[in-house]
Amino acid sequence: MEKVALCKCQSYEEKEIADALYQGFDLLAAEEFLPGAGQIVFLKTNLLMAKSPKSAVVTHPAVVEAVAAYFCKRGARVIIGDSPGGPFLPGLLKSAYHAAGLIGVAERTDSTLNYDVSVQEVLAAEKTRTNSFSMVKAMLEADAIISLAKLKTHSMMMYSGAAKNMYGAIAGMAKVDYHLRLPNYTDFAHLLVDVCETVKPVFSIIDGIVAMEGNGPSGGMPRQVGALVMGKNPYAVDWIGASVLGMSPEDIPMLAAARERGLVTPADIHIYGEELSTLQITDLQLPDSRPIHFYHQKLPGFLSDWLDNRIKPRVRVEKNRCIGCGKCVAHCPPRAMSLVDKVPKIAEKKCICCFCCQELCPEKAIEIYRGWLGRFLMEHKKS
């Protein structure tokens, strides 16, 4: 049986978070297996970029603080960190920590923010898509890793939670390279599982107090949900996290990959705490890039491929919001973008629809859109 705690938490008030967190630990008897005295605990937060907690892009500092305080109280040495999008450099880490409110968290809890940008090559635990990873050395040297994820939609993978959060264990720009090598969504989903199986977080907590809907993981909108989801198995935690959002876990590529590999069995997941129905939302705004494949079983293969190519989501630049920073160009794996007169230009034939440009745009100036046929089929699927 896979035990997942689903705890109601309506605000980021210190006492409410602590109560929900300790309730989850009690429900799962976590005291028996969580790390403690003398151990190094790495709290792997979601720090996609330098963003305020109000944006719902990053794990809220109040959740990080409650977890850090808990492990410090147990006598552990706590390190807080991530490898955000872009180069893995101390200055960029400091900017991300500052924007996310984590500098104060470290001071108040006697924790340490990670500025060690050393990288270690490590063999993949399951070599389904690659043999090795270039990972953040400080994470690998810790006695235990705790995934502190944010509950979000994701333009490429549909959903981002506990397991997807571990992709940040890959250092810096190496993350971009995998998008180029594995543009197929199924392959990339298996890579995400490979990363999670290599890092092996001992416990996962998803901040779903305020989640993100729409074109996440950075271009969406905050959505009040009021939940903390936690457990030992990150895929089981994600199964419930996705369900809280009203999504079908079976349709999420990463969870489908984990299920295929026997890492999660829906029938074995048991929820402790709140009933799913009490926190589940039913009107989530999904990413504009969500797949439309309902016709695959009805058409010959060559027609399905032809249709896929014509209705696939594409990106465009909203010039009124673009500041010409060039981050989208720098992070485009296939080099399908260039900066012309401080405005990004897109070579659509080169685009692999990884949406890294949209994900890392600080101004939400990269939009995802579909042509009329794609929009028509999306409406047909709804009906």
C-alpha positions in Angstrom: 0.0 0.0 0.0 1.2 3.5 -0.9 0.3 6.0 1.8 -0.3 9.6 0.8 -1.3 12.3 3.2 -3.7 14.9 1.9 -4.0 17.8 4.4 -6.1 20.9 4.2 -4.2 24.2 4.5 -5.9 27.3 3.3 -3.2 29.9 3.9 0.5 30.5 4.3 0.2 31.4 7.9 2.9 29.9 10.0 0.7 28.0 12.5 -1.7 26.6 9.8 1.2 25.3 7.7 2.9 23.7 10.8 -0.4 22.1 11.9 -1.0 20.6 8.4 2.6 19.5 8.1 2.7 17.7 11.4 -0.7 16.2 10.8 0.7 14.7 7.6 3.7 13.4 9.4 1.6 11.8 12.1 -0.8 10.2 9.6 2.1 8.6 7.8 4.1 7.7 11.0 6.9 9.6 9.3 8.9 10.1 12.5 9.9 6.4 12.1 11.8 6.9 8.8 12.5 10.6 8.3 16.2 11.6 8.7 17.3 13.2 12.0 20.2 13.9 14.3 23.6 14.2 12.6 22.3 13.7 9.1 22.5 16.2 6.1 19.1 16.9 4.7 18.8 18.7 1.3 15.5 20.4 0.8 15.1 20.5 -3.0 12.7 23.4 -3.6 11.2 24.4 -6.9 13.2 27.5 -8.0 12.5 27.6 -11.7 13.7 31.2 -11.9 14.0 34.4 -9.8 10.3 34.8 -9.0 8.3 36.1 -6.1 6.2 33.6 -4.1 3.1 35.5 -5.1 3.6 34.3 -8.7 3.0 30.6 -7.7 6.1 29.7 -9.8 8.2 28.7 -6.8 7.7 26.7 -3.6 6.4 29.2 -1.1 9.0 30.1 1.6 6.6 29.6 4.4 6.3 25.9 3.5 10.1 25.6 3.1 10.6 27.3 6.5 8.2 24.9 8.3 9.9 21.9 6.8 13.4 23.3 7.5 12.4 24.1 11.1 11.1 20.6 11.6 14.4 18.9 10.5 16.5 21.3 12.4 14.5 20.5 15.5 15.3 16.8 14.8 19.0 17.7 14.9 19.7 17.5 11.2 21.9 19.8 9.2 19.6 21.4 6.6 20.6 22.6 3.2 18.1 24.4 1.0 18.7 24.7 -2.8 17.9 23.9 -6.4 19.5 24.4 -9.8 17.2 26.9 -11.5 16.9 27.3 -15.3 20.0 28.9 -16.8 23.7 28.7 -15.9 24.5 27.2 -12.5 26.3 30.1 -10.9 26.4 31.5 -7.3 25.2 34.9 -8.4 22.1 33.5 -10.2 21.4 31.3 -7.2 21.5 34.3 -4.9 19.0 36.1 -7.1 16.6 33.2 -7.1 16.9 32.7 -3.3 16.3 36.4 -2.7 13.3 36.6 -5.0 11.8 33.5 -3.5 12.2 34.8 0.1 14.6 32.0 1.1 17.4 34.1 2.5 15.3 35.0 5.5 14.2 31.4 5.8 17.8 30.2 6.2 18.5 32.8 8.8 15.5 32.1 10.9 15.9 28.3 10.9 19.7 28.1 11.1 19.7 26.3 7.7 22.2 26.8 4.9 21.5 27.9 1.3 23.5 26.0 -1.2 26.0 28.0 -3.2 28.2 25.1 -4.1 28.0 24.9 -7.9 30.1 21.8 -8.2 28.8 19.1 -10.6 29.2 15.4 -10.4 28.7 12.9 -13.2 26.6 10.0 -11.9 25.4 6.8 -13.5 21.6 6.7 -14.1 19.9 4.2 -11.8 17.8 3.0 -14.8 19.4 3.6 -18.1 16.3 3.8 -20.2 17.1 7.1 -22.0 20.7 8.0 -21.0 23.6 6.4 -19.2 24.5 9.2 -16.8 23.6 12.7 -15.5 25.6 15.8 -14.6 24.1 16.5 -11.2 24.4 19.0 -8.4 27.1 17.6 -6.2 25.7 19.0 -2.9 22.4 17.1 -3.5 24.3 13.8 -4.1 26.4 14.3 -1.0 23.4 14.7 1.3 22.2 11.8 3.4 18.6 12.5 2.4 16.8 14.6 -0.2 13.3 16.0 0.5 11.3 17.1 -2.6 9.5 20.4 -1.8 7.6 20.8 -5.0 4.9 23.3 -6.2 1.6 22.1 -7.6 1.5 23.3 -11.2 0.4 22.6 -14.7 3.2 22.2 -17.2 3.0 23.2 -20.9 5.2 20.3 -22.1 4.5 17.6 -19.5 0.9 18.7 -18.5 1.7 18.5 -14.8 4.6 19.4 -12.4 4.9 18.1 -8.9 7.1 15.9 -6.7 8.9 13.8 -9.3 9.2 16.4 -11.9 10.8 18.7 -9.3 13.8 16.4 -9.2 14.7 17.4 -12.7 16.4 20.4 -11.0 19.0 17.9 -9.7 20.5 18.2 -13.2 22.9 21.1 -13.1 22.4 24.3 -15.1 22.3 24.2 -18.9 22.6 20.4 -19.1 18.8 20.4 -18.6 18.3 22.2 -21.9 20.4 19.5 -23.7 18.0 16.7 -22.8 15.1 18.6 -24.4 17.0 18.6 -27.7 18.0 14.9 -27.4 14.6 13.7 -26.4 11.9 15.9 -28.0 9.4 13.1 -27.9 7.1 13.6 -24.9 7.1 9.9 -23.9 10.9 9.7 -24.1 11.2 12.9 -22.0 8.7 11.5 -19.5 10.8 8.4 -19.0 13.9 10.6 -18.6 12.2 12.4 -15.7 11.5 9.1 -14.1 15.1 8.1 -14.6 16.2 11.3 -12.8 13.9 10.7 -9.9 15.0 7.1 -9.6 18.6 8.2 -9.6 18.2 10.9 -7.0 15.7 9.0 -4.9 14.1 11.6 -2.6 13.2 9.9 0.7 10.0 12.0 1.1 8.0 14.4 -1.0 5.8 17.4 -0.1 3.8 19.4 -2.6 2.9 22.9 -1.9 -0.7 23.1 -3.3 -1.9 25.8 -1.0 -1.9 28.1 -4.0 -1.2 26.2 -7.2 -0.8 27.2 -10.8 -3.2 26.6 -13.7 -3.0 27.5 -17.4 0.3 27.6 -19.2 2.6 26.6 -16.3 5.2 26.1 -15.0 5.7 29.9 -15.1 3.2 31.4 -17.5 0.0 30.4 -15.8 -2.1 31.9 -13.1 -2.2 31.3 -9.3 -5.1 29.2 -8.2 -6.2 28.8 -4.6 -6.5 25.0 -3.8 -5.6 24.8 -0.1 -3.7 21.5 0.1 -0.5 20.0 1.2 0.2 16.5 -0.4 3.0 14.3 1.0 4.3 10.8 1.1 7.3 8.5 0.5 6.6 7.5 -3.1 6.8 10.6 -5.3 4.7 9.1 -8.1 1.9 8.2 -5.7 2.1 11.7 -4.2 1.9 13.1 -7.8 -1.1 10.8 -8.6 -3.0 12.4 -5.8 -1.6 15.9 -6.6 -2.9 15.7 -10.2 -6.2 14.3 -8.9 -6.6 17.3 -6.6 -6.2 19.5 -9.7 -9.0 17.6 -11.4 -6.6 16.1 -13.9 -6.6 12.5 -15.1 -3.3 11.1 -13.9 -3.4 8.4 -16.6 -3.1 11.2 -19.2 0.1 12.7 -17.7 3.1 11.3 -19.6 5.4 11.1 -16.6 2.9 9.2 -14.4 2.1 6.9 -17.4 5.8 6.1 -17.6 6.1 5.5 -13.9 3.0 3.2 -14.0 4.4 1.3 -17.0 7.6 0.6 -15.0 5.7 -0.6 -12.0 6.7 2.4 -9.8 3.1 3.3 -9.0 -0.1 1.3 -8.9 -3.2 3.4 -8.5 -5.2 0.7 -6.8 -2.5 0.5 -4.1 -2.7 4.3 -3.2 -4.4 5.0 0.0 -5.2 8.6 1.0 -4.9 9.6 4.7 -6.4 12.9 6.0 -8.9 14.8 3.9 -11.2 13.1 1.4 -10.1 13.8 -2.2 -13.5 15.3 -3.0 -13.2 18.0 -0.3 -10.2 19.6 -1.9 -10.5 18.6 -5.6 -11.2 21.3 -8.1 -13.3 20.7 -11.2 -12.7 23.7 -13.4 -8.9 23.8 -13.8 -7.6 25.7 -16.8 -5.3 23.3 -18.6 -2.3 24.3 -20.7 -3.0 25.5 -24.2 -0.5 22.9 -25.4 -2.3 19.9 -24.0 -2.3 17.0 -26.4 -5.1 16.2 -28.8 -4.8 12.5 -29.7 -8.4 11.2 -29.5 -8.4 10.6 -33.3 -5.4 8.3 -33.3 -7.6 5.2 -32.9 -9.9 6.4 -35.7 -7.6 7.3 -38.5 -4.8 5.5 -40.4 -1.3 6.3 -39.1 -0.2 8.5 -41.9 -3.3 10.7 -41.5 -2.8 10.9 -37.7 0.8 12.1 -38.3 -0.4 14.6 -40.9 -3.0 16.0 -38.5 -0.5 16.0 -35.6 1.8 18.2 -37.5 -0.9 20.7 -38.4 -2.6 21.1 -35.1 0.5 21.0 -32.8 0.8 24.0 -30.4 3.3 26.7 -31.4 4.8 29.7 -29.7 4.7 33.4 -30.6 6.1 36.5 -29.0 3.9 39.2 -27.5 5.9 42.2 -28.4 4.2 44.5 -26.0 5.5 42.5 -23.1 8.9 41.4 -24.4 11.8 43.3 -22.9 14.4 41.9 -25.3 16.4 40.1 -22.6 17.2 37.2 -24.9 16.6 34.5 -22.3 14.3 32.6 -24.6 17.0 32.6 -27.3 19.7 31.4 -24.9 17.6 28.6 -23.6 16.2 27.3 -26.9 17.6 23.7 -27.3 17.3 23.5 -31.1 18.4 27.1 -31.6 15.2 27.9 -33.3 15.1 31.4 -31.9 17.2 34.5 -32.7 17.2 38.1 -31.4 16.6 40.6 -34.2 16.4 44.3 -33.1 15.8 43.0 -29.6 12.8 41.0 -30.7 12.9 37.2 -30.7 12.3 35.6 -34.1 11.1 32.0 -34.3 12.1 29.5 -37.0 9.0 27.2 -36.8 10.5 24.4 -38.7 13.3 24.0 -36.1 10.9 24.3 -33.1 10.5 21.0 -31.2 7.7 22.3 -28.9 9.6 21.9 -25.7 8.4 25.3 -24.5 11.6 26.1 -22.7 11.3 29.7 -24.1 7.9 30.1 -22.6 8.9 28.4 -19.4 11.9 30.7 -18.7 10.5 34.0 -20.0 10.4 36.4 -17.0 7.7 38.6 -18.5 5.2 36.0 -19.9 5.9 37.4 -23.3 6.0 33.9 -25.0 2.5 32.7 -25.7 1.4 29.2 -26.8 -1.3 29.1 -29.5 -3.0 26.8 -32.0 -4.4 27.4 -35.4 -8.2 27.3 -36.1 -8.1 23.5 -36.7 -6.4 22.8 -33.5 -8.8 25.0 -31.6 -11.8 23.3 -33.3 -10.5 19.8 -32.4 -9.9 20.9 -28.7 -13.5 22.0 -28.5 -14.7 18.8 -30.2 -12.8 16.8 -27.6 -14.5 18.7 -24.8 -17.9 17.9 -26.2 
